Every structure is written in C-alpha cells, then in structure tokens.
Amino acid sequence: MKNKRRKIKHHRIGQIIASIIQLGYIPTFWTGFIYQGVLKRGCVPILNCWGCPLSLFSCPIGGLQHFFNLHLFPFYIVGFFGAIGMLVGRMACGWLCPFGLFQDLLNKIKTVKLKLPNWMTYIKYAVLIGVAGIISWITLEPWFCKLCPAGIIEAGIPLVLADKTGDIRALVGWLFWTKAAILIGVIVFSILIKRFFCRVLCPIGAIYSVFNRFSLVHLKIDKEKCKQPNCGICAIVCPMDINVYDNPNQKECIRCLECFKNCPGIALTVKFKKPMPWDVKP
C-alpha cells in the first residue's frame, strides 16, 4: 500500500481540479455562447484562452498584449505576475495549467525520448519580449494569441467544429492553419521531450522562471543525505528534466514537488524564505 500511495502525483490532482474549474462553463454545450460574465474580468496565472467556449477566466498573456495594443503600461498584469512569482515561482505551471497537463499526458506515450539542449530554454524569453511584447506593441495585434497552440486546441478548433452557421468556418485561413501546424509540432515534440512548450515557448514560464530562486516557496537539498550519483530518482520523476542535485530552484523548476515526494534519502525539503533577491547565493 505504501508504494502505491507514493505513486500518486498530487500535482496531477491539482492540474485536473484546476482544469475543471478554469474550463467549467458547462452552459456552452447547449447555448453555444462564450462566457463573458464578471469572472472574465479576472485572470488565472496560466495560459487560458479567452475565446475558449468553456473558459470562465481570462489569460494573463492576452491581458498583457491588450495593454500593449493600447500603448499602456500593464500595471495590473505586472503586479499579478509579480505577486504569483514572488510567492511560489513557477508552481502555477506545475499545479494549475491545463496545457501542462496535456503535455504531461502526451509524454507518457511509449516512444524514444530526447534531451532538450539547454540553449533552447532561452527561446521563451524571445517569445515573451519579441512576440508578446515588441511585435504586439508595434502592430497593435495580440500576435502571441494568434499563434498560441493552447489557444487553437481550447478555442480555435472547438469553435470551428461547433459552428452551425458556417460564418466562423468562412473565416478560416492561413493563420488558422499556421496555428494548427504549430500545435502539431508542439504535440510531436511533447511526446519526445518532457514539457517541450513550457520549456521552449511559453511566455508565462519565462516570466515566472526569473522568480524561482528567491520566491517564498523554496526547495532545499541536503547533499549529505542525498544518494547521488547512485540514485537519480529526482531526475527521473522530474517533468521538466532538470538536475535537482545541482540546483532544485533553477529557472525550469515548476515546483510539482515530485522530487520531494520520491526522494529515498529524504534529502529535499520545502521551506519558506523571505523573498529577498539579495539573499540569493550566486
């Protein structure tokens, strides 16, 4: 019984519950309308397409681009990201994101697995600054939303399939198929590489990653208790494929706590620390 309990992934339960809550507008199945009530005024801390028929909330990256399109500084969005990041770092990515859950399930498909070159993890910063930032500011268009693979699987494809009048299908063009091609690419690479989109392309992951080393929720490793190099369980169970022994608080950690739960030497602990940048060791 003990071994079976250890196999329960608590962050997976969190992902499922969060997905049900965020994508919980059931009336759309008989009304066919996108929810536009008071809840849509608020953001969830992860990707959540506004146009998804089931979505009850807004996407913070969509909100960020909205302010950029108006040439306004996004005080609300910056404060929102800052508060989440200072509190838990990238933990929202591990416990709340439906698209993260989608990638985790894809990677369970039995096939050859590949290692992601470290340099590719920096591409997401270019996506954040270049696509969601500069290009959106200049063109007055939310270009990340136009290309987001989470958006087409949550909104684009369902809206086209549910279209009874043909008006939406008549608008399908090169942008839809480009977005679909990006989704297919993300699906293929997510099967081969753990959390490909989160590590390479997600602008939200890029934002939260800068907070990981000094967020309030913090991981600490006791290297005297650690059974490396003969163990390696933390690396095996990590959905982001990071080396926990070198640094459990590196930028790619999504604080799923699987390493903490599965460590045979009980070498990892979760602690709370004052979120002071100057308190970080180089």
WOKASUL-V520512 format. One record per backbone hydrogen bond with DSSP energy under -1.0 kcal/mol. NH is the residue of the N-H (numbers start at 1). CO is the residue of the C=O. E is the energy in kcal/mol with one decimal. If there is no record, write none. Layout:
# WOKASUL-V520512
NH&CO&E, NH&CO&E
This chain:
# WOKASUL-V520512
5&1&-2.2, 6&2&-1.8, 8&5&-1.3, 13&9&-1.4, 14&10&-2.0, 15&11&-2.3, 16&12&-2.3, 17&13&-2.5, 18&14&-2.7, 19&15&-2.3, 20&16&-2.1, 21&17&-2.2, 22&18&-2.9, 23&19&-2.4, 25&54&-2.3, 26&24&-1.9, 28&25&-1.4, 29&26&-2.4, 30&27&-1.4, 31&27&-2.4, 32&28&-1.5, 40&37&-1.2, 41&38&-1.6, 42&39&-1.8, 44&58&-1.7, 52&49&-1.4, 55&52&-1.4, 56&22&-2.1, 58&42&-2.6, 63&59&-2.2, 64&60&-2.4, 65&61&-2.2, 66&62&-1.8, 67&63&-1.9, 68&64&-1.9, 69&65&-2.9, 70&66&-1.1, 71&68&-1.4, 72&67&-2.9, 75&73&-2.0, 78&74&-2.9, 79&75&-2.7, 80&76&-2.2, 81&77&-2.9, 82&78&-2.6, 83&79&-2.4, 84&80&-2.1, 85&81&-2.9, 86&82&-2.7, 87&83&-1.4, 88&84&-2.8, 89&85&-1.7, 91&88&-1.3, 93&90&-1.1, 95&91&-1.9, 96&92&-2.4, 101&97&-1.9, 102&98&-2.2, 103&99&-1.8, 104&100&-2.4, 105&101&-2.2, 106&102&-1.9, 107&103&-2.2, 109&106&-1.7, 114&192&-2.9, 120&117&-1.4, 121&118&-1.5, 122&119&-1.4, 123&120&-1.5, 127&123&-2.0, 128&124&-2.3, 129&125&-2.7, 130&126&-2.8, 132&127&-2.5, 134&129&-3.2, 135&130&-3.2, 137&133&-2.3, 138&134&-2.4, 139&135&-2.8, 140&136&-1.4, 143&141&-2.0, 146&142&-1.7, 148&144&-1.4, 152&148&-1.4, 153&149&-1.6, 154&150&-1.8, 155&151&-2.8, 156&151&-1.7, 157&152&-3.1, 159&155&-2.6, 160&156&-1.9, 161&157&-2.5, 162&158&-2.2, 170&166&-1.5, 171&168&-1.3, 177&173&-1.9, 178&174&-2.3, 179&175&-2.4, 180&176&-2.2, 181&177&-2.1, 182&178&-2.1, 183&179&-2.1, 184&180&-2.4, 185&181&-2.3, 186&182&-2.5, 187&183&-2.6, 188&184&-2.5, 189&185&-2.5, 190&186&-2.2, 191&187&-1.5, 192&188&-1.3, 193&189&-3.0, 196&193&-1.0, 199&195&-2.1, 200&196&-2.0, 201&197&-2.2, 202&197&-2.0, 206&202&-1.5, 207&203&-1.8, 208&204&-2.6, 209&205&-1.9, 211&208&-1.7, 214&211&-1.4, 216&86&-2.8, 217&87&-2.1, 218&271&-2.7, 220&269&-2.5, 222&267&-3.0, 225&222&-1.1, 226&222&-1.3, 230&227&-1.4, 236&232&-1.6, 237&233&-2.5, 238&234&-1.0, 241&238&-1.0, 244&242&-1.1, 247&243&-1.5, 250&247&-1.2, 253&250&-1.7, 261&257&-2.2, 262&258&-2.0, 266&263&-1.1, 269&220&-2.4, 271&218&-3.1, 273&216&-2.0, 276&274&-2.8, 279&276&-2.1, 280&277&-1.4
